[in-house]
Amino acid sequence: MNFNQLGVGEINPFPGPHTLLPIPAVYSEAIIGHQGLTIKQIFSRTFCYIFVPREEQNEERVFQLSGSPDAVERCSLEIMSIVTEVQEFCNEKGETVSESSVYNFLEDR
């Protein structure tokens, strides 16, 4: 199905099928990384294409993954690993996960 038919403003340019991975929006900067570096590194390790529609004012962002089933699985695991790293970083600092704590995580990384 074309994502534009679902009311999503952008069309995923990568070949389908697409697996949707909703993530709380606060983690998206840590997953994408500075100038997209982290997401590019994930692609180079997993060979899974990752499309992230432009940010909307939602509490979650839906990452669209495409590739072989194995690539999508490895990519999902890497993304969830980053979420866990951010949570552990915040727990160690005694902070809640927020935009500023994610920024601190990226600076510390």
Secondary structure, 3 states (H helix, E strand, C coil): CCHHHHCCCCCCCCCCCCEEEEEEHHHHHHHHCHHHHHHHHHHHHHCCEEECCCCCCCCEEEEEEECCHHHHHHHHHHHHHHHHHHHHHHHHHCCCCCHHHHHHHHHHC
